[in-house]
Amino acid sequence: MYAQLVTTEGGTPREGMSDQERAFQERIDRNEKIEPKEWMPEGYRKTLIRQIGQHAHSEIVGQLPEGNWIGRAPTLERKAILLAKVQDEAGHGLYLYSAAETLGVSRDELLEALHSGKMKYSSIFNYPTLTWADMGAVGWLVDGAAIMNQVPLQRTSYGPYARAMIRICKEESFHQRQGYDIMMKMCAGTPEQKAMAQDALNRFWYPSLMMFGPSDKDSVHSEQSMAWKIKMNTNDELRQRFVDQTVPQAEYLGLTVPDPDLRWNEDKGGYDFSEPDWSEFYAVIAGNGPCNAERLGARVKAWEDGAWFRDGLMAHADKARARRVAAE
Amino acid sequence: MSSEWPLWEVFIRGQHGLNHRHVGSLHAPDAEMAIRNARDVYTRRNEGVSIWVVPSSAITASSPSEKGPLFDPANDKVYRHPTFFDIPAEIGHM
């Protein structure tokens, strides 16, 4: 998802737990929220920093592929809407960074880890946005996949994370609908416009399926994260839900999902579908996607180019404070 | 290495005359910028009519480990709730 392949720190098996660890696990089992200054196992804290941090980074890096089209939106209204959406993503990043900071990591440490490549962001943002139809596909599919994951996370065990998710989910449905609205418009347009919409779906379908991460059978630490309730569903469950929800939406648009093996399975009450190419996923995660260097480069440049501005405002604030103290 | 902007806690009063409520936090160099940033991140959809910002460092919080003893005095005083008292039905609403 926005957090993929997060390494979970090993927890203690229930029988070997100390009293403190057992009491902690029992609170989670009772659906109590864990709050910042409360005792928590070190593994829980570290795993959450990784997961929330990666999620925050994804929101911020996710601004880039869409920012690419703000200056070229087809109408002033579309431009204003896209601008508002991209601004929301900055807000989502902020809510999540703030949640991570309550675990004892600083904002600068998180950004430094992103810039040095030590922390990742979602693989999806390493794909280019080539046409305006991609803005439709990103909102519809990428934000749609994100919602799939974020709605259950509103019930996650860590209070600040759950509260950030609640705010984000409220805003996210605007994102998905604006994307689908773009797709509807394109699909009702000229044959060339509809072909652009189909092309966008073709390119974003499998990368969207990858957002949920590899199959659970290959996901070693899922179980511990689920016991801690920082992962609420398995990757495969969420992927299935996403496909079941999205296929009828594609049919409504008159578009074809680029999977010849896609078919309804009456027995399981869901679609059978092809797995994405996981070797591509691992290559993108490892830094070899089409836009990895460009995305990270843009983030690092923004951080470095903004240093004088951040320092300037801080110097001004310090001076103003000193002046106030002197006047008192 | 530049120094990180301080952290501020943000409180918003919603439309309907309720108390300011904690909505989150943000970094800003000073109070004025904190208010401006809070406007941009926490009231993009008309969520508020008033904003307070407080330096996070100025907040003193009760300690989670003392939760038991701190709130214990309230536990055995059920008579503080109106439903403790049985009022005959013929009295009507009270």
Boltz contact constraints between the chains, C-beta under 6 A:
constraints:
  - contact:
      token1: [A, 37]
      token2: [B, 64]
      max_distance: 6.0
  - contact:
      token1: [A, 38]
      token2: [B, 64]
      max_distance: 6.0
  - contact:
      token1: [A, 91]
      token2: [B, 41]
      max_distance: 6.0
  - contact:
      token1: [A, 94]
      token2: [B, 41]
      max_distance: 6.0
  - contact:
      token1: [A, 98]
      token2: [B, 24]
      max_distance: 6.0
  - contact:
      token1: [A, 98]
      token2: [B, 25]
      max_distance: 6.0
  - contact:
      token1: [A, 108]
      token2: [B, 4]
      max_distance: 6.0
  - contact:
      token1: [A, 307]
      token2: [B, 2]
      max_distance: 6.0
  - contact:
      token1: [A, 310]
      token2: [B, 2]
      max_distance: 6.0
  - contact:
      token1: [A, 311]
      token2: [B, 2]
      max_distance: 6.0
  - contact:
      token1: [A, 313]
      token2: [B, 29]
      max_distance: 6.0
  - contact:
      token1: [A, 314]
      token2: [B, 29]
      max_distance: 6.0
  - contact:
      token1: [A, 317]
      token2: [B, 29]
      max_distance: 6.0
  - contact:
      token1: [A, 317]
      token2: [B, 30]
      max_distance: 6.0
